[in-house]
Amino acid sequence: MRSLKLTRALLALVLSAQLNPAVAASPGPAARPDVRSSAALVVDANDSSVLFARHADAAVPIASITKLMTALVVLEGRQRLDETLTITAADQGAGSRLHVGTRLTRGDLLHLALMSSENRAAHALGRNYPGGLTAFVRAMNKRAQALGMTRSRFADPTGLSSGNVATAQDLVRLVKAASAEPLIRRYSTDERHTVVAGKRALEFRNTNTLVAKPDWDIAVQKTGYTLAAGQCLVMNTVIEGRSVVIVLLNSFGKYTRVADARRIRKWMEAGRATT
């Protein structure tokens, strides 16, 4: 009787697979990471092999991931990092802790833009570029073209504009370029940074909680969020001795992007990531 029941169960499973090809073709739950972000890409940083992809060629708003390009343009423009700049009313950034009239060095503003995604800091960097904001945005798009970011467009240095769009594939190129700059590596992964603004000492923290985790080895990272872009995260990190670039775009909910990164890491540690 038990054997007959087992046979019937097996037969039902086979028939179900025949009637539903998707079931038969399913690789199993552990074959791919259970990523919840709308667009995602995991690439080997050394040989560019794709380990996981989802809608990686869709051009979508990227929010503050933009600031990696902002940092590249500032550093490659050889502007003095010790020059003091002043925050003005023209510098966008609702909720910014940098009040109008705050005076900080270009280096401090770059640090805050990368680490804590400070929008007024990023805007001030663009505004103080030779030729002003228009020239800065032009330089951003020119650099994107040089990197081969063929489906990327930049409209401002902060990422607040929904006109800042890119594909996950393009952002891998941006993260790799940013990873070649030691200052971007350092500033984007610092856990905290304190600046003196007038008589106030302001401590800023990293928007990516993973940088404080001792079991994560992160070379470069940047978070982003707007209503149009959703929650975003890019990282160059080492998992199982392998340097990988992770791009996560349009995650829903505050914690999904970090949870997705953890799921990708667990998937790789289980030996599922093969090319």
Contacts in CASP RR format, 6 or more apart in sequence:
PFRMAT RR
TARGET T0000
AUTHOR 0000-0000-0000
METHOD contacts of the structure
MODEL  1
MRSLKLTRALLALVLSAQLNPAVAASPGPAARPDVRSSAALVVDANDSSV
LFARHADAAVPIASITKLMTALVVLEGRQRLDETLTITAADQGAGSRLHV
GTRLTRGDLLHLALMSSENRAAHALGRNYPGGLTAFVRAMNKRAQALGMT
RSRFADPTGLSSGNVATAQDLVRLVKAASAEPLIRRYSTDERHTVVAGKR
ALEFRNTNTLVAKPDWDIAVQKTGYTLAAGQCLVMNTVIEGRSVVIVLLN
SFGKYTRVADARRIRKWMEAGRATT
16 23 0 8 1.000
17 23 0 8 1.000
17 24 0 8 1.000
18 24 0 8 1.000
30 267 0 8 1.000
30 270 0 8 1.000
30 272 0 8 1.000
31 272 0 8 1.000
32 52 0 8 1.000
32 267 0 8 1.000
32 272 0 8 1.000
33 42 0 8 1.000
33 52 0 8 1.000
33 260 0 8 1.000
33 263 0 8 1.000
33 264 0 8 1.000
33 266 0 8 1.000
33 267 0 8 1.000
33 272 0 8 1.000
34 263 0 8 1.000
35 52 0 8 1.000
35 54 0 8 1.000
35 248 0 8 1.000
35 260 0 8 1.000
35 263 0 8 1.000
35 264 0 8 1.000
36 251 0 8 1.000
36 252 0 8 1.000
36 256 0 8 1.000
36 259 0 8 1.000
36 260 0 8 1.000
37 54 0 8 1.000
37 231 0 8 1.000
37 248 0 8 1.000
37 249 0 8 1.000
37 250 0 8 1.000
37 251 0 8 1.000
37 256 0 8 1.000
37 257 0 8 1.000
37 260 0 8 1.000
38 54 0 8 1.000
38 55 0 8 1.000
38 60 0 8 1.000
38 249 0 8 1.000
38 250 0 8 1.000
38 251 0 8 1.000
39 54 0 8 1.000
39 55 0 8 1.000
39 56 0 8 1.000
39 58 0 8 1.000
39 60 0 8 1.000
39 167 0 8 1.000
39 168 0 8 1.000
39 247 0 8 1.000
39 248 0 8 1.000
39 249 0 8 1.000
39 250 0 8 1.000
40 52 0 8 1.000
40 53 0 8 1.000
40 54 0 8 1.000
40 55 0 8 1.000
40 56 0 8 1.000
40 168 0 8 1.000
40 246 0 8 1.000
40 247 0 8 1.000
40 248 0 8 1.000
40 249 0 8 1.000
40 260 0 8 1.000
41 50 0 8 1.000
41 52 0 8 1.000
41 53 0 8 1.000
41 54 0 8 1.000
41 56 0 8 1.000
41 168 0 8 1.000
41 169 0 8 1.000
41 171 0 8 1.000
41 172 0 8 1.000
41 245 0 8 1.000
41 246 0 8 1.000
41 247 0 8 1.000
42 50 0 8 1.000
42 51 0 8 1.000
42 52 0 8 1.000
42 53 0 8 1.000
42 244 0 8 1.000
42 245 0 8 1.000
42 246 0 8 1.000
42 247 0 8 1.000
42 264 0 8 1.000
42 273 0 8 1.000
43 49 0 8 1.000
43 50 0 8 1.000
43 51 0 8 1.000
43 172 0 8 1.000
43 244 0 8 1.000
43 245 0 8 1.000
44 51 0 8 1.000
44 242 0 8 1.000
44 243 0 8 1.000
44 244 0 8 1.000
44 275 0 8 1.000
45 176 0 8 1.000
45 179 0 8 1.000
45 236 0 8 1.000
45 243 0 8 1.000
45 244 0 8 1.000
45 245 0 8 1.000
46 243 0 8 1.000
48 172 0 8 1.000
49 275 0 8 1.000
50 56 0 8 1.000
50 275 0 8 1.000
51 244 0 8 1.000
51 268 0 8 1.000
51 273 0 8 1.000
51 274 0 8 1.000
51 275 0 8 1.000
52 264 0 8 1.000
52 267 0 8 1.000
52 273 0 8 1.000
53 168 0 8 1.000
55 168 0 8 1.000
56 167 0 8 1.000
56 168 0 8 1.000
56 169 0 8 1.000
56 247 0 8 1.000
57 151 0 8 1.000
57 167 0 8 1.000
57 168 0 8 1.000
57 169 0 8 1.000
58 167 0 8 1.000
58 168 0 8 1.000
59 151 0 8 1.000
59 152 0 8 1.000
59 153 0 8 1.000
59 165 0 8 1.000
59 166 0 8 1.000
59 167 0 8 1.000
59 170 0 8 1.000
60 165 0 8 1.000
60 166 0 8 1.000
60 167 0 8 1.000
60 229 0 8 1.000
60 249 0 8 1.000
60 250 0 8 1.000
61 162 0 8 1.000
61 163 0 8 1.000
61 164 0 8 1.000
61 165 0 8 1.000
61 226 0 8 1.000
61 228 0 8 1.000
61 229 0 8 1.000
61 230 0 8 1.000
62 159 0 8 1.000
62 164 0 8 1.000
62 165 0 8 1.000
62 166 0 8 1.000
62 171 0 8 1.000
62 224 0 8 1.000
62 229 0 8 1.000
62 232 0 8 1.000
62 249 0 8 1.000
63 159 0 8 1.000
63 160 0 8 1.000
63 164 0 8 1.000
63 224 0 8 1.000
63 225 0 8 1.000
63 226 0 8 1.000
63 228 0 8 1.000
63 229 0 8 1.000
63 230 0 8 1.000
63 232 0 8 1.000
64 117 0 8 1.000
64 119 0 8 1.000
64 122 0 8 1.000
64 158 0 8 1.000
64 159 0 8 1.000
64 222 0 8 1.000
64 223 0 8 1.000
64 224 0 8 1.000
64 225 0 8 1.000
64 232 0 8 1.000
65 159 0 8 1.000
65 166 0 8 1.000
65 171 0 8 1.000
65 174 0 8 1.000
65 222 0 8 1.000
65 223 0 8 1.000
65 224 0 8 1.000
65 232 0 8 1.000
65 234 0 8 1.000
66 122 0 8 1.000
66 154 0 8 1.000
66 156 0 8 1.000
66 157 0 8 1.000
66 158 0 8 1.000
66 159 0 8 1.000
66 164 0 8 1.000
67 113 0 8 1.000
67 114 0 8 1.000
67 117 0 8 1.000
67 122 0 8 1.000
67 157 0 8 1.000
67 158 0 8 1.000
67 159 0 8 1.000
67 222 0 8 1.000
68 114 0 8 1.000
68 174 0 8 1.000
68 175 0 8 1.000
68 178 0 8 1.000
68 184 0 8 1.000
68 188 0 8 1.000
68 220 0 8 1.000
68 222 0 8 1.000
68 234 0 8 1.000
69 140 0 8 1.000
69 143 0 8 1.000
69 144 0 8 1.000
69 154 0 8 1.000
69 174 0 8 1.000
70 113 0 8 1.000
70 122 0 8 1.000
70 125 0 8 1.000
70 126 0 8 1.000
70 140 0 8 1.000
70 157 0 8 1.000
70 158 0 8 1.000
71 110 0 8 1.000
71 113 0 8 1.000
71 114 0 8 1.000
71 178 0 8 1.000
71 181 0 8 1.000
71 183 0 8 1.000
71 184 0 8 1.000
71 187 0 8 1.000
71 188 0 8 1.000
72 143 0 8 1.000
72 174 0 8 1.000
72 177 0 8 1.000
72 178 0 8 1.000
72 181 0 8 1.000
72 184 0 8 1.000
73 126 0 8 1.000
73 129 0 8 1.000
73 136 0 8 1.000
73 139 0 8 1.000
73 140 0 8 1.000
73 143 0 8 1.000
73 157 0 8 1.000
74 106 0 8 1.000
74 110 0 8 1.000
74 125 0 8 1.000
74 126 0 8 1.000
74 129 0 8 1.000
75 110 0 8 1.000
75 181 0 8 1.000
75 183 0 8 1.000
75 184 0 8 1.000
76 143 0 8 1.000
77 139 0 8 1.000
79 106 0 8 1.000
79 128 0 8 1.000
79 129 0 8 1.000
80 106 0 8 1.000
81 105 0 8 1.000
81 106 0 8 1.000
81 107 0 8 1.000
81 110 0 8 1.000
82 105 0 8 1.000
82 106 0 8 1.000
82 107 0 8 1.000
83 105 0 8 1.000
83 106 0 8 1.000
84 103 0 8 1.000
84 104 0 8 1.000
84 105 0 8 1.000
84 106 0 8 1.000
85 103 0 8 1.000
85 104 0 8 1.000
85 105 0 8 1.000
85 106 0 8 1.000
85 109 0 8 1.000
85 124 0 8 1.000
85 125 0 8 1.000
85 128 0 8 1.000
86 101 0 8 1.000
86 102 0 8 1.000
86 103 0 8 1.000
86 124 0 8 1.000
87 98 0 8 1.000
87 99 0 8 1.000
87 100 0 8 1.000
87 101 0 8 1.000
87 102 0 8 1.000
87 103 0 8 1.000
87 104 0 8 1.000
87 120 0 8 1.000
87 121 0 8 1.000
87 124 0 8 1.000
88 100 0 8 1.000
88 101 0 8 1.000
88 124 0 8 1.000
88 127 0 8 1.000
89 100 0 8 1.000
90 123 0 8 1.000
90 127 0 8 1.000
91 98 0 8 1.000
91 100 0 8 1.000
91 119 0 8 1.000
91 120 0 8 1.000
91 123 0 8 1.000
91 124 0 8 1.000
91 127 0 8 1.000
92 119 0 8 1.000
92 120 0 8 1.000
92 123 0 8 1.000
92 156 0 8 1.000
92 158 0 8 1.000
92 160 0 8 1.000
93 119 0 8 1.000
93 120 0 8 1.000
93 123 0 8 1.000
93 158 0 8 1.000
93 160 0 8 1.000
94 119 0 8 1.000
96 118 0 8 1.000
96 119 0 8 1.000
96 120 0 8 1.000
96 121 0 8 1.000
97 118 0 8 1.000
97 202 0 8 1.000
97 204 0 8 1.000
98 104 0 8 1.000
98 112 0 8 1.000
98 118 0 8 1.000
98 120 0 8 1.000
98 121 0 8 1.000
98 197 0 8 1.000
99 197 0 8 1.000
102 197 0 8 1.000
102 198 0 8 1.000
103 197 0 8 1.000
103 198 0 8 1.000
104 112 0 8 1.000
104 121 0 8 1.000
104 195 0 8 1.000
104 197 0 8 1.000
106 125 0 8 1.000
106 128 0 8 1.000
108 121 0 8 1.000
108 193 0 8 1.000
108 195 0 8 1.000
109 118 0 8 1.000
109 121 0 8 1.000
109 122 0 8 1.000
109 124 0 8 1.000
109 125 0 8 1.000
110 121 0 8 1.000
110 125 0 8 1.000
110 183 0 8 1.000
110 187 0 8 1.000
111 187 0 8 1.000
111 190 0 8 1.000
111 193 0 8 1.000
111 195 0 8 1.000
112 118 0 8 1.000
112 121 0 8 1.000
112 193 0 8 1.000
112 195 0 8 1.000
112 204 0 8 1.000
113 119 0 8 1.000
113 121 0 8 1.000
113 122 0 8 1.000
113 125 0 8 1.000
114 184 0 8 1.000
114 187 0 8 1.000
114 188 0 8 1.000
114 222 0 8 1.000
115 187 0 8 1.000
115 188 0 8 1.000
115 189 0 8 1.000
115 190 0 8 1.000
115 192 0 8 1.000
115 193 0 8 1.000
115 204 0 8 1.000
115 205 0 8 1.000
115 206 0 8 1.000
115 207 0 8 1.000
116 193 0 8 1.000
116 204 0 8 1.000
116 205 0 8 1.000
116 206 0 8 1.000
116 207 0 8 1.000
117 207 0 8 1.000
117 222 0 8 1.000
117 223 0 8 1.000
117 224 0 8 1.000
118 204 0 8 1.000
119 158 0 8 1.000
119 159 0 8 1.000
119 160 0 8 1.000
122 157 0 8 1.000
122 158 0 8 1.000
122 159 0 8 1.000
123 133 0 8 1.000
123 156 0 8 1.000
123 157 0 8 1.000
123 158 0 8 1.000
125 136 0 8 1.000
125 157 0 8 1.000
126 132 0 8 1.000
126 133 0 8 1.000
126 136 0 8 1.000
126 157 0 8 1.000
127 133 0 8 1.000
127 136 0 8 1.000
129 135 0 8 1.000
129 136 0 8 1.000
129 139 0 8 1.000
133 156 0 8 1.000
133 157 0 8 1.000
136 157 0 8 1.000
137 154 0 8 1.000
137 155 0 8 1.000
137 156 0 8 1.000
137 157 0 8 1.000
140 154 0 8 1.000
140 157 0 8 1.000
141 152 0 8 1.000
141 153 0 8 1.000
141 154 0 8 1.000
144 152 0 8 1.000
144 153 0 8 1.000
144 154 0 8 1.000
144 166 0 8 1.000
144 170 0 8 1.000
144 174 0 8 1.000
147 170 0 8 1.000
147 173 0 8 1.000
147 174 0 8 1.000
147 177 0 8 1.000
148 170 0 8 1.000
148 173 0 8 1.000
149 166 0 8 1.000
149 170 0 8 1.000
149 171 0 8 1.000
149 173 0 8 1.000
149 174 0 8 1.000
150 170 0 8 1.000
151 165 0 8 1.000
151 166 0 8 1.000
151 167 0 8 1.000
151 169 0 8 1.000
151 170 0 8 1.000
152 165 0 8 1.000
152 166 0 8 1.000
152 167 0 8 1.000
152 170 0 8 1.000
152 174 0 8 1.000
153 163 0 8 1.000
153 164 0 8 1.000
153 165 0 8 1.000
153 166 0 8 1.000
154 163 0 8 1.000
154 164 0 8 1.000
155 161 0 8 1.000
155 163 0 8 1.000
155 164 0 8 1.000
156 164 0 8 1.000
159 226 0 8 1.000
160 226 0 8 1.000
162 226 0 8 1.000
162 228 0 8 1.000
162 229 0 8 1.000
166 174 0 8 1.000
168 247 0 8 1.000
168 249 0 8 1.000
171 234 0 8 1.000
171 247 0 8 1.000
171 249 0 8 1.000
172 245 0 8 1.000
172 247 0 8 1.000
174 234 0 8 1.000
175 220 0 8 1.000
175 234 0 8 1.000
175 235 0 8 1.000
175 236 0 8 1.000
175 245 0 8 1.000
175 247 0 8 1.000
176 236 0 8 1.000
176 245 0 8 1.000
178 184 0 8 1.000
178 185 0 8 1.000
178 188 0 8 1.000
178 220 0 8 1.000
178 222 0 8 1.000
178 236 0 8 1.000
179 185 0 8 1.000
179 219 0 8 1.000
179 220 0 8 1.000
179 236 0 8 1.000
184 220 0 8 1.000
185 219 0 8 1.000
185 220 0 8 1.000
187 193 0 8 1.000
188 220 0 8 1.000
188 221 0 8 1.000
188 222 0 8 1.000
189 206 0 8 1.000
189 211 0 8 1.000
189 218 0 8 1.000
189 219 0 8 1.000
189 220 0 8 1.000
189 221 0 8 1.000
190 206 0 8 1.000
190 211 0 8 1.000
191 205 0 8 1.000
191 206 0 8 1.000
191 211 0 8 1.000
191 212 0 8 1.000
192 203 0 8 1.000
192 204 0 8 1.000
192 205 0 8 1.000
192 206 0 8 1.000
193 203 0 8 1.000
193 204 0 8 1.000
194 201 0 8 1.000
194 202 0 8 1.000
194 203 0 8 1.000
194 204 0 8 1.000
195 201 0 8 1.000
195 202 0 8 1.000
195 204 0 8 1.000
196 202 0 8 1.000
206 212 0 8 1.000
207 223 0 8 1.000
207 224 0 8 1.000
208 218 0 8 1.000
208 221 0 8 1.000
208 222 0 8 1.000
208 223 0 8 1.000
208 233 0 8 1.000
208 235 0 8 1.000
208 258 0 8 1.000
209 258 0 8 1.000
210 216 0 8 1.000
210 218 0 8 1.000
210 221 0 8 1.000
210 235 0 8 1.000
210 258 0 8 1.000
210 261 0 8 1.000
211 218 0 8 1.000
211 221 0 8 1.000
216 237 0 8 1.000
217 237 0 8 1.000
217 238 0 8 1.000
218 235 0 8 1.000
218 236 0 8 1.000
218 237 0 8 1.000
219 236 0 8 1.000
219 237 0 8 1.000
219 238 0 8 1.000
219 243 0 8 1.000
220 234 0 8 1.000
220 235 0 8 1.000
220 236 0 8 1.000
221 233 0 8 1.000
221 234 0 8 1.000
221 235 0 8 1.000
221 236 0 8 1.000
221 237 0 8 1.000
222 233 0 8 1.000
222 234 0 8 1.000
223 231 0 8 1.000
223 232 0 8 1.000
223 233 0 8 1.000
223 257 0 8 1.000
224 230 0 8 1.000
224 231 0 8 1.000
224 232 0 8 1.000
224 233 0 8 1.000
225 231 0 8 1.000
225 232 0 8 1.000
229 249 0 8 1.000
229 250 0 8 1.000
230 249 0 8 1.000
230 250 0 8 1.000
230 251 0 8 1.000
230 252 0 8 1.000
231 248 0 8 1.000
231 250 0 8 1.000
231 251 0 8 1.000
231 252 0 8 1.000
231 253 0 8 1.000
231 254 0 8 1.000
231 256 0 8 1.000
231 257 0 8 1.000
232 248 0 8 1.000
232 249 0 8 1.000
232 250 0 8 1.000
232 251 0 8 1.000
232 257 0 8 1.000
233 246 0 8 1.000
233 247 0 8 1.000
233 248 0 8 1.000
233 251 0 8 1.000
233 257 0 8 1.000
233 258 0 8 1.000
233 260 0 8 1.000
233 261 0 8 1.000
234 245 0 8 1.000
234 246 0 8 1.000
234 247 0 8 1.000
234 248 0 8 1.000
235 245 0 8 1.000
235 246 0 8 1.000
235 261 0 8 1.000
236 243 0 8 1.000
236 244 0 8 1.000
236 245 0 8 1.000
237 243 0 8 1.000
237 244 0 8 1.000
237 246 0 8 1.000
238 244 0 8 1.000
239 264 0 8 1.000
239 265 0 8 1.000
239 268 0 8 1.000
239 269 0 8 1.000
240 268 0 8 1.000
240 269 0 8 1.000
240 271 0 8 1.000
242 268 0 8 1.000
242 273 0 8 1.000
244 268 0 8 1.000
246 261 0 8 1.000
246 264 0 8 1.000
248 257 0 8 1.000
248 260 0 8 1.000
248 261 0 8 1.000
251 257 0 8 1.000
251 260 0 8 1.000
267 273 0 8 1.000
END
